[in-house]
Amino acid sequence: MDESRYVHYNERAWDREVERKSIWTDGLTEEELRKALSGIIEIRLTTYKPMPSSWLGDLEGKRVLAVGSGGGQQAILFAMAGSTVTLLDISGKQLEQDRKVSARLGLELELVKGDMRDLSRFEKESFDIVFNPASTVFIDDVRSFYAECARVLRPGGVFLTCITNPVLYLFDERLALKGRLKVRYTLPYSDIGSLSRKRVERMIRTSDTFEFSHTLDDLLGGLGDAGFAIEGVYSDRSGFEPLDSFIADAYLAVRATKRLP
C-alpha cells in the first residue's frame, strides 16, 4: 500500500466510528455538561483522568487549537470556558458532532477539516494552547507534527498532548481481544510495515484505523527538539483488560510550554 493512503483510510475509519457511536464520537456526557454549566470544566486528555485545573489556568479569551479532537467533547468544553476554539479533524462526521453540540449550546467553534500533519493554514504564533488527545498514533511522523505545533504557538504557549505507551503495540491484538497477551511485534510498530499484506487488506475492508507506535526518542525527545519544555506528566489506564493488569501507564498526558526566545 502507498503509505500516503493511510490518511484516507483513517478518515474513513473515523467516519465509521461515528456511525458505530464510539465513546469518542458521541459528544459530552450528561455529567460533563452538568459540571461545565455549573462552572466546573474537566477536560480529559487521556482515557479517564481529567487534567488538573492547574494545567489549564484561566481559559477565558485564550485562543485554542484542538487537533484530532473531534466528536463534540473537549473542544466544546474549551468553548464553554470562554476560549476561542479552532478544531481541526480529518473526519467530517466527527466535526459534524461538534457542530451539532455547539449549535445546541449556542457556542461558536471554527471547524476545519484537514490532516493534522499539515498545520500550514494557521499563522505563526497564533494560538495560546494546542490541545491534542491520543491521536499521534494515527500519523507516521510525530516530530514534524511537534514542530508545527511549536510554530503556531506563541512563546510561552501551552502544548497539551497524550502519548500512547509504545509497549502496547508489542502484543497480538487479536489474541488480546480474547484475553491473552502474547508478544508478537518489534518496536517501533506500524500497521503498514508490521502486518502481512492480507491483514492490511482486511483492515481496509473493515474500516479499521492505521496506527504507528513511534519511539520514546521521538515521542519525548522530539518535544525538546521542537522547542518545548515538559512541565508535567501523568499516566492513565487504557480501560482494556488484560492490558491494564500488566501496564499501569497505557497513556501519558504531557503538558509542555514553548520556550521563550
C-alpha positions as CSV (number, residue, x, y, z in Angstrom):
1,M,0.0,0.0,0.0
2,D,1.2,3.5,-0.8
3,E,2.0,4.9,2.6
4,S,0.3,8.2,2.0
5,R,-3.0,6.3,1.5
6,Y,-3.3,5.5,5.2
7,V,-4.6,9.1,5.9
8,H,-7.5,8.4,3.6
9,Y,-8.3,5.2,5.3
10,N,-8.1,6.8,8.8
11,E,-10.5,9.5,7.6
12,R,-12.9,6.8,6.5
13,A,-12.4,4.8,9.7
14,W,-13.3,7.7,12.0
15,D,-16.4,8.5,9.9
16,R,-17.3,4.9,10.5
17,E,-16.6,5.2,14.3
18,V,-19.3,8.0,14.4
19,E,-21.8,5.6,12.8
20,R,-20.8,3.0,15.4
21,K,-21.3,5.5,18.2
22,S,-17.8,5.1,19.6
23,I,-17.2,6.6,23.0
24,W,-15.0,9.3,21.4
25,T,-17.7,10.4,18.9
26,D,-20.9,10.8,20.9
27,G,-20.5,14.3,22.4
28,L,-20.4,15.3,26.0
29,T,-21.8,13.1,28.7
30,E,-24.7,14.5,30.8
31,E,-22.3,14.7,33.8
32,E,-19.7,16.6,31.8
33,L,-22.3,19.0,30.6
34,R,-23.8,19.5,34.0
35,K,-20.4,20.2,35.6
36,A,-19.5,22.6,32.8
37,L,-22.8,24.5,33.1
38,S,-22.1,24.9,36.8
39,G,-18.6,26.3,36.0
40,I,-16.6,23.1,36.6
41,I,-14.5,22.4,33.5
42,E,-13.0,19.0,33.4
43,I,-11.2,18.1,30.2
44,R,-9.8,14.7,29.5
45,L,-6.5,14.4,27.6
46,T,-6.3,10.7,28.3
47,T,-9.0,8.0,28.6
48,Y,-10.4,8.6,32.1
49,K,-8.5,11.2,34.2
50,P,-9.4,14.9,33.7
51,M,-6.5,17.3,33.5
52,P,-5.5,19.1,36.7
53,S,-7.0,22.6,36.7
54,S,-3.5,24.0,37.1
55,W,-2.7,22.7,33.7
56,L,-5.4,24.9,32.1
57,G,-5.4,28.0,34.2
58,D,-7.9,30.7,33.2
59,L,-9.2,29.8,29.7
60,E,-11.3,32.9,29.2
61,G,-10.2,34.6,26.0
62,K,-7.5,32.1,25.2
63,R,-7.0,31.0,21.6
64,V,-7.1,27.2,21.4
65,L,-6.3,24.9,18.5
66,A,-7.7,21.5,19.2
67,V,-6.1,18.9,16.8
68,G,-7.5,15.5,16.2
69,S,-10.1,16.2,18.8
70,G,-13.5,16.0,17.0
71,G,-16.5,14.3,18.5
72,G,-18.3,17.0,20.4
73,Q,-16.4,16.7,23.6
74,Q,-13.1,18.5,24.5
75,A,-13.3,21.4,22.1
76,I,-16.9,22.1,23.3
77,L,-15.6,22.3,26.9
78,F,-12.9,24.8,26.0
79,A,-15.5,27.0,24.3
80,M,-17.8,26.7,27.4
81,A,-14.8,28.0,29.4
82,G,-14.6,31.1,27.3
83,S,-11.9,30.2,24.8
84,T,-11.9,31.0,21.1
85,V,-11.6,27.5,19.7
86,T,-10.4,26.2,16.3
87,L,-11.0,22.5,15.8
88,L,-9.0,20.6,13.2
89,D,-10.0,17.0,12.5
90,I,-9.7,14.7,9.5
91,S,-13.2,13.3,9.9
92,G,-16.1,15.3,8.5
93,K,-18.6,13.3,10.6
94,Q,-16.6,13.9,13.8
95,L,-16.7,17.7,13.0
96,E,-20.5,17.4,12.4
97,Q,-20.8,16.1,16.0
98,D,-19.1,19.3,17.2
99,R,-21.3,21.4,15.0
100,K,-24.5,19.8,16.5
101,V,-23.4,20.1,20.1
102,S,-22.1,23.7,19.7
103,A,-25.3,24.7,18.0
104,R,-27.4,23.2,20.7
105,L,-25.4,25.1,23.4
106,G,-25.2,28.3,21.5
107,L,-21.4,28.2,21.1
108,E,-19.1,29.3,18.3
109,L,-16.3,27.0,17.1
110,E,-14.3,27.3,13.9
111,L,-14.4,23.8,12.4
112,V,-11.7,22.8,9.9
113,K,-11.5,19.6,8.1
114,G,-7.8,18.6,7.5
115,D,-4.8,16.4,8.1
116,M,-3.1,17.0,11.4
117,R,0.3,16.6,9.8
118,D,-0.3,19.9,7.9
119,L,-0.9,23.0,10.0
120,S,0.4,25.4,7.4
121,R,-3.0,27.1,7.1
122,F,-2.5,28.5,10.6
123,E,-0.3,31.6,11.1
124,K,2.8,31.5,13.2
125,E,2.4,32.2,16.9
126,S,-1.4,32.5,16.6
127,F,-2.5,30.2,19.5
128,D,-2.2,30.2,23.2
129,I,-2.9,26.5,23.6
130,V,-2.6,23.5,21.3
131,F,-4.7,20.6,22.6
132,N,-4.0,17.1,21.2
133,P,-5.6,14.0,22.7
134,A,-4.3,10.5,21.8
135,S,-4.1,10.9,18.1
136,T,-0.4,10.9,17.2
137,V,-0.7,7.1,16.8
138,F,-2.5,7.9,13.6
139,I,0.4,9.7,11.9
140,D,3.8,8.3,10.8
141,D,5.9,11.3,11.7
142,V,5.4,12.8,15.2
143,R,8.5,15.0,15.1
144,S,7.2,17.1,12.2
145,F,3.8,17.4,14.0
146,Y,5.5,18.7,17.1
147,A,7.4,21.2,15.0
148,E,4.2,22.5,13.5
149,C,2.6,22.8,16.9
150,A,5.5,24.8,18.1
151,R,5.3,27.1,15.1
152,V,1.6,28.0,15.7
153,L,2.0,28.5,19.4
154,R,3.1,31.9,20.8
155,P,6.2,31.9,23.0
156,G,5.2,30.6,26.4
157,G,2.2,28.9,24.9
158,V,1.0,25.5,26.2
159,F,1.0,22.2,24.3
160,L,-1.2,19.5,25.8
161,T,-0.7,16.1,24.2
162,C,-1.4,12.5,25.0
163,I,1.3,9.9,24.3
164,T,0.3,6.2,23.8
165,N,2.8,3.9,25.5
166,P,4.6,2.1,22.6
167,V,4.7,-1.1,24.7
168,L,1.0,-1.6,23.9
169,Y,2.0,-2.4,20.3
170,L,4.1,-5.4,21.3
171,F,1.1,-7.7,21.6
172,D,-1.0,-9.6,19.1
173,E,-4.2,-7.6,19.1
174,R,-6.5,-10.4,18.1
175,L,-5.3,-12.6,21.0
176,A,-5.5,-9.6,23.4
177,L,-9.2,-9.2,22.5
178,K,-9.6,-12.8,23.6
179,G,-7.9,-12.1,27.0
180,R,-4.5,-13.4,26.1
181,L,-1.3,-11.3,25.9
182,K,1.3,-12.6,23.5
183,V,4.4,-10.6,22.4
184,R,4.4,-10.7,18.7
185,Y,5.8,-7.5,17.2
186,T,9.0,-5.5,17.4
187,L,9.0,-1.8,18.1
188,P,8.6,0.7,16.6
189,Y,5.4,-0.8,15.3
190,S,3.4,0.2,12.1
191,D,0.3,-1.4,10.8
192,I,1.6,-0.9,7.3
193,G,5.1,-2.4,7.9
194,S,4.4,-4.9,10.7
195,L,1.4,-6.7,9.4
196,S,1.0,-9.0,6.4
197,R,-0.5,-7.7,3.2
198,K,-3.5,-9.9,3.8
199,R,-4.1,-8.3,7.2
200,V,-3.7,-4.8,5.8
201,E,-6.3,-5.6,3.1
202,R,-8.7,-6.9,5.7
203,M,-8.2,-3.7,7.7
204,I,-9.1,-1.6,4.7
205,R,-12.3,-3.7,4.1
206,T,-13.4,-3.4,7.7
207,S,-12.6,0.4,8.0
208,D,-10.0,0.0,10.8
209,T,-7.6,2.8,11.7
210,F,-3.9,2.5,10.7
211,E,-1.6,3.2,13.6
212,F,2.1,3.8,14.4
213,S,3.8,3.3,17.8
214,H,6.8,5.7,17.5
215,T,9.9,5.6,19.6
216,L,10.3,7.2,23.0
217,D,13.1,9.2,21.5
218,D,10.6,10.8,19.0
219,L,7.7,11.0,21.5
220,L,9.6,12.6,24.3
221,G,12.9,13.7,22.9
222,G,11.0,15.2,19.9
223,L,9.3,17.6,22.3
224,G,12.5,19.1,23.4
225,D,13.9,19.3,19.9
226,A,10.8,21.1,18.8
227,G,11.4,23.8,21.4
228,F,9.2,22.6,24.2
229,A,9.9,22.3,27.9
230,I,8.0,19.4,29.6
231,E,6.4,20.8,32.8
232,G,4.0,18.0,33.8
233,V,3.2,14.3,33.2
234,Y,0.6,11.9,34.5
235,S,-0.4,8.4,33.4
236,D,-3.8,6.8,32.8
237,R,-5.1,3.3,32.1
238,S,-6.5,2.0,28.8
239,G,-9.7,0.6,30.2
240,F,-9.0,-2.7,28.5
241,E,-8.2,-5.9,30.3
242,P,-5.8,-7.7,30.5
243,L,-3.6,-4.8,29.4
244,D,-4.3,-2.8,32.5
245,S,-3.4,-5.7,34.7
246,F,0.2,-5.5,33.4
247,I,0.6,-2.0,32.2
248,A,-0.3,0.9,34.5
249,D,0.9,3.6,32.2
250,A,-1.0,2.9,29.0
251,Y,-1.3,6.6,28.2
252,L,0.8,9.6,29.3
253,A,-0.6,13.1,29.4
254,V,2.0,15.7,28.8
255,R,1.9,19.5,29.5
256,A,4.7,21.3,27.7
257,T,5.4,25.0,27.1
258,K,7.0,26.6,24.1
259,R,10.4,28.0,25.4
260,L,10.8,31.8,25.2
261,P,13.4,33.0,22.6
